[in-house]
Amino acid sequence: IAPESALISQSKRLLADAYVGLGKFDLAETAAREALVVAEKINERVEIAGCYRVFALIDREKGNKQGCREWFKKACDIYTMIKSRYELAVTRYLAAKSGIYDDGERSAMLYLAREYFQSEDVHKFVEKIDRELNARPKVEIKNIKSDNHAPVFIAASPKMIKIVELAENVAQSDLNILLTGPTGAGKDQLAKYIHYCSGRKGEFVIVNAAAIPDSMVESELFGYRKGAFTGAERDNPGLMVEADGGTFYLNEIADAAKQLQVKLLEVIENKTIRPLGGITKRKVDIRIIAATNHDLEARMREGKFRPDLFHRLNVVPMALPPLSDRSKDIPLLTRHFLEKNKVDMSDANQKTINDFCRFLSNRNWPGNVRELMAFIDRLNVLAGGDIDLMLRLARDGSSTEREILLNILNETGWNRHETARILGISEGTVRNRIRQFDLKRGSSA
């Protein structure tokens, strides 16, 4: 066997793992360093990350918590980049067991590892992780029902329930999250929900990544000092200072300018910023959530998105399916939007509400949750909050005041009095609107 081969590197790294298991950390460090020399010469990234993992466990034994965290992070970064999901899950499990992370980060790593092992039916690890999760109290998630202003995320379908569980379990960690899915699927709302569950005291700052041109990246993100450029008449703290202690939500990240991608990567790696015209850097404590409806991996292949930034953002991927793949959510979403519109939800209206939910569940919603919400909002305005009329209008396909009036007139045989009763307006108003819209028997919508 060649002395500089993947097999030699792997054998030495496995020997280091065995020494760690036996508690012989000096021997483990020697074997891992020998393995790393070979792995780096042949760029065997799986083994490089494996050696970093050994170093993390050695530093934990030495009581060097910062070194331990850094080695685990470097190992996870490599495994994420090369898509070695099994090794990534093992590393997260070992990191969570190390005792150097707070409950939020520990819970997040265990849950992410468990999700992978469960998907691959690796029962041995699932059982181990369940024991770890049960060994300490679960991370407490705020009760959204206790706060009328709290963001909610509606989920009834199995796919969405799983996403909500993941969101709640990673919320109180600092792990970056990448939300993907079609327009209107609920990415913005999920980001707000994660921020709420995180317990972070800072602001939830929304940034449209596509709207920041290269020339304004530093001043927008990092702020500037008075006199830094022409027109800088006062200090401006910038968006990242605004988000300090909170969540920095980057929407439309796939369309971020090249300079923005570079600066984001610097902040993620260093957690520091320096305003334009400033001399000193300052630390920022931000949690980054990014979102896109594009295929970021395709953008990388086209050279439009940096692979290193993608891997830094894609630590916790969450892919939201279209509404057509989670039809069980529609009745709950419909009731939620009716309540937001202050529609009477009393027992007397429950039959109509159930019919309304069933009707909407059988429709296609290419615009996803956003289209469903807009449709219900529009019907509510047109029907004045009358759920019976909302159902009637939905079935008629009416979407404008003219269409509504014409459809009701045709239903009543152009009986103005009955039309007025159904619409909850005066007969005189009905006659005025007939003239206003120039309606006649036989008129088309």
Buried (B, 14 or more C-beta within 10 A) or exposed (E): EEEEBBEBBBBBBBBBBEBBEEEBBEBBBBBBBBBBEBBBEBEBBBBBBBBBBBBBBBBBBEEBBEBBBBBBBBBBBBBBBBEBBEBBBBBBBBBBBBEBBEBBBBBBBBBBBBBBBBEEEBEEBBEBBEEBBEEEEEBEBBEBEEEEEBBEBBBBBEBBBEBBEBBBBBBBBBBBBBBBBBEBBBBBBBBBBBBBBBEBEBBBBBBEBBEBEEEEBBBBBBBBBEEBEEEBEEBBBBBBBBBBBBBBBBBBBBBBBEBBBBBBBEBBEEBBBBBBBBEEEBEBEBBBBBBBBBEBEEBBEEEBBBBBBBBBBBBBBBEBBBBEEBBBBBBBBBBBBBEEBEBEEEEEBEEBBEBBBEEBBEEEBEBBBBBBBEBBEBBBEBBEBBBEBBBBBBEBEBBEBBBBBBBBBBBBEBBBEBBBBBBEBEBEBBEEBBEEBEBEEEEEE
